[in-house]
Amino acid sequence: MASLMERLRALIVDDHELVRSGLRFVFEASGRIEVCAEAGTASEALEAAREHSPQIVLLDLTLSDGDGCALIGPLRALPSAPRVLVMSMHDEDVWGRLVIAAGADGFLAKTAGPETLVAAIDAVCAGSRWIAGRAVSRDAPEATADAALSDRELEILDGVANGLSAKEIAARLGVMPATVDSHKRNIRAKLGIHSMAELIVWAQSLRGRHGRN
């Protein structure tokens, strides 16, 4: 990773041109961050990252052709893997944990000001994470909310991660579909997750962290 005294190459990924223009203005004003490319879709973002090798990717969670969270893994798997800072209007308490679990380097609310944005980029490019509005050392213990889940609940999550319905998970585990639904509600309550979409993202990130197939 380049020294912070050098100009950092940034890729902006957001499907709103006005947002991209605003970010470009902030970066140009900083004098230290160069926008090497912009993208409005996930497919454009991956292509631009391969072509321009940015050091930092500013990534929106909601893109016109897919979920920005699903783009984190492919970005981090590139030969010159960039840092990834997710920017979103989504709830930080839930999605901040989810994007970090998926491999992002930080989560920044879109309500943050320009100084906070530049500080977050500096932090993640220097090797820290940006969580809850501040830099956090990578050596700090990570939240392990999934450790509070039972073995059966983890089995349910594995089925969710693989796209199985409640009926299919029930058949695999030898229980009733209503039991699976009950477990899902308990899991969401333990993790502070409010929707099935968020539960699916969490389940898939958990599978990635623990090497489940």
Backbone hydrogen bonds in HBPLUS format (Angstrom, degrees):
<---DONOR---> <-ACCEPTOR-->    atom                        ^
c    i                          cat <-CA-CA->   ^        H-A-AA   ^      H-
h    n   atom  resd res      DA  || num        DHA   H-A  angle D-A-AA Bond
n    s   type  num  typ     dist DA aas  dist angle  dist       angle   num
A0006-GLU N   A0003-SER O   3.04 MM   3  5.53 157.1  2.10 111.2 118.2     1
A0008-LEU N   A0032-ARG O   2.77 MM  24  6.27 150.4  1.85 159.4 155.5     2
A0034-GLU N   A0008-LEU O   2.67 MM  26  5.82 164.6  1.69 160.8 166.5     3
A0055-GLN N   A0009-ARG O   2.84 MM  46  5.35 146.9  1.95 134.6 144.4     4
A0056-ILE N   A0009-ARG O   3.18 MM  47  6.50 152.1  2.26 160.0 162.7     5
A0010-ALA N   A0034-GLU O   2.75 MM  24  5.94 163.1  1.78 157.0 159.4     6
A0036-CYS N   A0010-ALA O   2.90 MM  26  5.70 143.1  2.03 139.4 151.3     7
A0011-LEU N   A0056-ILE O   2.95 MM  45  6.40 155.7  2.01 156.0 164.0     8
A0058-LEU N   A0011-LEU O   2.86 MM  47  6.20 161.1  1.89 161.9 168.3     9
A0012-ILE N   A0037-ALA O   3.16 MM  25  6.60 158.8  2.21 148.0 148.9    10
A0039-ALA N   A0012-ILE O   2.83 MM  27  6.24 141.7  1.98 163.6 169.2    11
A0013-VAL N   A0058-LEU O   2.78 MM  45  5.87 160.1  1.81 171.3 174.1    12
A0060-ASP N   A0013-VAL O   2.94 MM  47  6.07 145.6  2.06 155.8 166.6    13
A0014-ASP N   A0039-ALA O   2.98 MM  25  6.42 148.6  2.08 170.2 166.4    14
A0019-VAL N   A0016-HIS O   3.10 MM   3  5.40 121.8  2.45 103.2 116.7    15
A0020-ARG N   A0016-HIS O   3.12 MM   4  6.51 161.7  2.16 153.8 158.9    16
A0021-SER N   A0017-GLU O   2.89 MM   4  6.13 156.7  1.95 149.8 156.2    17
A0022-GLY N   A0018-LEU O   3.00 MM   4  6.22 154.4  2.07 143.9 150.6    18
A0023-LEU N   A0019-VAL O   2.97 MM   4  6.26 159.0  2.01 154.1 159.3    19
A0024-ARG N   A0020-ARG O   2.91 MM   4  6.12 159.8  1.95 148.9 155.0    20
A0025-PHE N   A0021-SER O   3.00 MM   4  6.23 156.4  2.05 146.6 152.5    21
A0026-VAL N   A0022-GLY O   3.11 MM   4  6.40 158.7  2.15 146.7 151.7    22
A0027-PHE N   A0023-LEU O   2.95 MM   4  6.22 161.5  1.98 154.8 159.6    23
A0028-GLU N   A0024-ARG O   2.88 MM   4  6.08 162.8  1.91 154.6 159.3    24
A0029-ALA N   A0025-PHE O   2.98 MM   4  6.12 154.4  2.04 146.5 153.6    25
A0030-SER N   A0026-VAL O   3.07 MM   4  6.30 135.9  2.27 138.9 150.3    26
A0030-SER N   A0027-PHE O   3.15 MM   3  5.10 127.5  2.44  92.3 106.0    27
A0031-GLY N   A0028-GLU O   3.26 MM   3  5.46 136.0  2.47  99.3 110.0    28
A0045-ALA N   A0041-THR O   2.96 MM   4  6.11 150.2  2.05 142.1 150.9    29
A0046-LEU N   A0042-ALA O   3.07 MM   4  6.34 161.0  2.11 153.4 155.9    30
A0047-GLU N   A0043-SER O   3.20 MM   4  6.35 162.4  2.23 145.9 150.8    31
A0048-ALA N   A0044-GLU O   2.86 MM   4  6.02 159.3  1.90 149.8 155.8    32
A0049-ALA N   A0045-ALA O   2.88 MM   4  6.05 153.0  1.95 147.6 155.2    33
A0050-ARG N   A0046-LEU O   3.05 MM   4  6.25 154.8  2.11 144.7 150.8    34
A0051-GLU N   A0047-GLU O   3.03 MM   4  6.25 154.6  2.10 145.4 152.5    35
A0052-HIS N   A0048-ALA O   2.86 MM   4  5.85 164.4  1.88 153.6 157.2    36
A0053-SER N   A0049-ALA O   3.02 MM   4  5.23 142.6  2.16 132.3 138.2    37
A0083-ARG N   A0055-GLN O   2.90 MM  28  6.06 173.3  1.91 140.0 137.9    38
A0057-VAL N   A0083-ARG O   2.82 MM  26  6.18 147.8  1.92 148.7 158.9    39
A0085-LEU N   A0057-VAL O   2.88 MM  28  6.09 169.4  1.89 166.8 170.3    40
A0059-LEU N   A0085-LEU O   2.97 MM  26  6.12 163.4  1.99 143.5 149.0    41
A0087-MET N   A0059-LEU O   2.79 MM  28  5.81 159.7  1.83 139.9 145.6    42
A0068-GLY N   A0061-LEU O   2.65 MM   7  4.19 158.8  1.69 141.4 137.5    43
A0063-LEU N   A0066-GLY O   3.17 MM   3  5.34 149.0  2.27 171.2 175.4    44
A0066-GLY N   A0063-LEU O   3.31 MM   3  5.34 172.6  2.32 108.8 109.6    45
A0070-ALA N   A0067-ASP O   3.06 MM   3  5.56 136.4  2.25 111.3 121.5    46
A0071-LEU N   A0068-GLY O   2.94 MM   3  5.19 151.4  2.02 106.5 115.9    47
A0072-ILE N   A0069-CYS O   3.27 MM   3  5.58 156.4  2.33 106.7 113.1    48
A0075-LEU N   A0071-LEU O   3.12 MM   4  6.26 156.1  2.18 151.6 158.6    49
A0076-ARG N   A0072-ILE O   2.96 MM   4  6.19 161.7  2.00 156.8 161.6    50
A0077-ALA N   A0073-GLY O   2.97 MM   4  6.13 126.3  2.26 144.3 159.5    51
A0078-LEU N   A0075-LEU O   3.27 MM   3  5.58 165.5  2.29 108.4 112.8    52
A0105-ASP N   A0084-VAL O   2.78 MM  21  5.32 157.4  1.83 147.9 155.3    53
A0086-VAL N   A0106-GLY O   2.98 MM  20  6.15 162.4  2.01 149.7 144.2    54
A0108-LEU N   A0086-VAL O   2.75 MM  22  6.10 157.9  1.80 164.6 172.3    55
A0088-SER N   A0108-LEU O   3.21 MM  20  6.70 148.7  2.31 149.4 158.0    56
A0110-LYS N   A0088-SER O   3.07 MM  22  5.34 151.1  2.16 126.5 128.1    57
A0095-TRP N   A0091-ASP O   2.94 MM   4  5.96 153.6  2.01 164.7 163.4    58
A0096-GLY N   A0092-GLU O   2.80 MM   4  4.72 143.1  1.94 119.7 129.4    59
A0098-LEU N   A0094-VAL O   3.21 MM   4  6.49 156.7  2.27 143.5 150.6    60
A0099-VAL N   A0095-TRP O   2.93 MM   4  6.01 166.9  1.95 152.3 153.5    61
A0100-ILE N   A0096-GLY O   3.28 MM   4  6.35 156.9  2.34 141.2 147.4    62
A0101-ALA N   A0097-ARG O   2.95 MM   4  6.10 159.4  2.00 147.8 154.0    63
A0102-ALA N   A0098-LEU O   2.96 MM   4  6.17 137.0  2.15 138.4 150.5    64
A0104-ALA N   A0099-VAL O   2.85 MM   5  5.43 160.5  1.89 156.3 149.8    65
A0103-GLY N   A0100-ILE O   3.03 MM   3  5.17 155.7  2.09 103.4 111.1    66
A0130-TRP N   A0105-ASP O   3.11 MM  25  6.63 147.2  2.22 136.5 146.3    67
A0107-PHE N   A0130-TRP O   2.95 MM  23  6.14 153.2  2.02 163.9 165.3    68
A0112-ALA N   A0109-ALA O   3.02 MM   3  5.68 166.8  2.03 121.2 124.0    69
A0117-LEU N   A0113-GLY O   3.02 MM   4  6.30 155.6  2.08 153.3 161.0    70
A0118-VAL N   A0114-PRO O   3.01 MM   4  6.29 165.2  2.03 155.9 158.0    71
A0119-ALA N   A0115-GLU O   2.96 MM   4  6.11 155.9  2.02 143.1 150.6    72
A0120-ALA N   A0116-THR O   2.85 MM   4  6.04 151.5  1.93 148.1 155.4    73
A0121-ILE N   A0117-LEU O   3.03 MM   4  6.34 156.6  2.09 149.6 155.7    74
A0122-ASP N   A0118-VAL O   2.91 MM   4  6.14 163.8  1.93 152.0 156.5    75
A0123-ALA N   A0119-ALA O   2.94 MM   4  6.11 155.4  2.00 144.1 150.9    76
A0124-VAL N   A0120-ALA O   3.04 MM   4  6.29 169.9  2.05 154.8 155.7    77
A0125-CYS N   A0121-ILE O   2.97 MM   4  6.01 158.2  2.02 150.7 157.3    78
A0126-ALA N   A0122-ASP O   2.98 MM   4  6.03 128.8  2.25 137.6 150.3    79
A0126-ALA N   A0123-ALA O   3.18 MM   3  5.15 134.2  2.41  93.7 106.3    80
A0128-SER N   A0123-ALA O   2.94 MM   5  5.32 157.4  1.99 153.5 146.1    81
A0127-GLY N   A0124-VAL O   3.16 MM   3  5.11 156.6  2.21  97.7 104.6    82
A0129-ARG N   A0136-VAL O   2.81 MM   7  5.04 172.1  1.81 154.0 156.7    83
A0136-VAL N   A0129-ARG O   2.68 MM   7  5.04 157.0  1.73 146.1 150.8    84
A0131-ILE N   A0134-ARG O   2.91 MM   3  5.59 148.1  2.01 171.3 163.2    85
A0134-ARG N   A0131-ILE O   3.14 MM   3  5.59 148.9  2.24 112.1 120.5    86
A0140-ALA N   A0137-SER O   3.12 MM   3  5.40 159.4  2.17 106.0 112.4    87
A0147-ALA N   A0144-THR O   2.92 MM   3  5.52 156.6  1.97 115.6 123.1    88
A0148-ALA N   A0145-ALA O   3.10 MM   3  5.82 162.6  2.13 118.8 123.5    89
A0149-LEU N   A0146-ASP O   3.06 MM   3  5.35 163.9  2.08 110.8 115.7    90
A0154-LEU N   A0150-SER O   2.95 MM   4  6.25 151.7  2.03 150.0 158.0    91
A0155-GLU N   A0151-ASP O   2.99 MM   4  6.28 145.1  2.11 142.1 151.8    92
A0156-ILE N   A0152-ARG O   2.94 MM   4  6.28 150.6  2.03 146.0 154.1    93
A0157-LEU N   A0153-GLU O   2.91 MM   4  6.22 157.1  1.97 146.5 152.6    94
A0158-ASP N   A0154-LEU O   2.96 MM   4  6.19 148.0  2.07 141.3 149.7    95
A0159-GLY N   A0155-GLU O   3.15 MM   4  6.48 152.6  2.23 144.6 150.8    96
A0160-VAL N   A0156-ILE O   2.98 MM   4  6.34 154.0  2.04 149.2 157.1    97
A0161-ALA N   A0157-LEU O   2.83 MM   4  6.08 159.5  1.87 152.3 157.5    98
A0162-ASN N   A0158-ASP O   3.14 MM   4  6.36 138.8  2.31 138.4 148.6    99
A0162-ASN N   A0159-GLY O   3.19 MM   3  5.12 127.3  2.48  92.8 106.3   100
A0164-LEU N   A0159-GLY O   3.01 MM   5  5.37 162.9  2.03 158.7 153.1   101
A0163-GLY N   A0160-VAL O   2.99 MM   3  5.16 160.8  2.02 111.2 114.4   102
A0169-ILE N   A0165-SER O   2.88 MM   4  6.16 161.0  1.92 156.0 161.3   103
A0170-ALA N   A0166-ALA O   2.89 MM   4  5.99 157.2  1.94 143.6 150.6   104
A0171-ALA N   A0167-LYS O   3.00 MM   4  6.24 155.3  2.06 143.9 149.9   105
A0172-ARG N   A0168-GLU O   3.07 MM   4  6.27 152.8  2.15 142.7 149.9   106
A0173-LEU N   A0169-ILE O   2.96 MM   4  6.19 148.5  2.06 149.8 158.2   107
A0174-GLY N   A0170-ALA O   2.74 MM   4  5.67 121.5  2.08 143.9 158.5   108
A0175-VAL N   A0170-ALA O   2.98 MM   5  4.85 156.8  2.04 134.5 139.4   109
A0179-THR N   A0176-MET O   2.89 MM   3  5.23 130.4  2.14 106.5 120.1   110
A0180-VAL N   A0176-MET O   3.25 MM   4  6.75 149.8  2.34 148.0 156.4   111
A0181-ASP N   A0177-PRO O   2.97 MM   4  6.33 161.2  2.01 154.1 158.5   112
A0182-SER N   A0178-ALA O   2.98 MM   4  6.18 150.4  2.07 140.2 148.3   113
A0183-HIS N   A0179-THR O   2.95 MM   4  6.24 156.1  2.01 147.7 153.9   114
A0184-LYS N   A0180-VAL O   2.91 MM   4  6.23 156.4  1.96 152.4 159.2   115
A0185-ARG N   A0181-ASP O   3.05 MM   4  6.36 154.9  2.12 146.3 152.1   116
A0186-ASN N   A0182-SER O   3.04 MM   4  6.35 157.3  2.09 148.3 154.5   117
A0187-ILE N   A0183-HIS O   2.82 MM   4  6.08 157.2  1.87 154.4 160.9   118
A0188-ARG N   A0184-LYS O   2.97 MM   4  6.18 166.0  1.98 151.5 154.9   119
A0189-ALA N   A0185-ARG O   3.03 MM   4  6.23 151.8  2.11 143.8 151.6   120
A0190-LYS N   A0186-ASN O   2.97 MM   4  6.22 157.0  2.02 149.0 154.8   121
A0191-LEU N   A0187-ILE O   2.96 MM   4  6.16 156.5  2.01 155.0 161.2   122
A0192-GLY N   A0188-ARG O   2.91 MM   4  5.73 118.5  2.30 136.9 150.3   123
A0193-ILE N   A0188-ARG O   2.91 MM   5  4.72 151.0  1.99 139.6 144.5   124
A0199-LEU N   A0195-SER O   3.11 MM   4  6.40 150.9  2.20 140.8 149.5   125
A0200-ILE N   A0196-MET O   2.88 MM   4  6.13 153.2  1.96 151.3 157.1   126
A0201-VAL N   A0197-ALA O   3.20 MM   4  6.50 159.5  2.24 145.4 150.1   127
A0202-TRP N   A0198-GLU O   2.96 MM   4  6.21 163.7  1.98 150.7 155.2   128
A0203-ALA N   A0199-LEU O   2.84 MM   4  6.01 163.1  1.87 150.4 155.3   129
A0204-GLN N   A0200-ILE O   2.95 MM   4  6.16 159.4  2.00 150.4 155.5   130
A0205-SER N   A0201-VAL O   2.96 MM   4  6.17 155.0  2.02 149.2 156.3   131
A0206-LEU N   A0202-TRP O   2.85 MM   4  6.05 153.7  1.92 152.1 159.7   132
A0207-ARG N   A0203-ALA O   3.01 MM   4  6.23 155.4  2.07 145.4 151.5   133
A0208-GLY N   A0204-GLN O   3.10 MM   4  6.34 151.6  2.18 139.7 147.1   134
A0209-ARG N   A0205-SER O   3.00 MM   4  6.25 152.5  2.07 146.6 153.5   135
A0210-HIS N   A0206-LEU O   3.06 MM   4  6.22 154.3  2.13 150.9 156.8   136
A0211-GLY N   A0207-ARG O   2.90 MM   4  5.71 108.6  2.42 139.4 152.7   137
A0212-ARG N   A0207-ARG O   2.95 MM   5  4.76 141.0  2.10 135.6 141.0   138
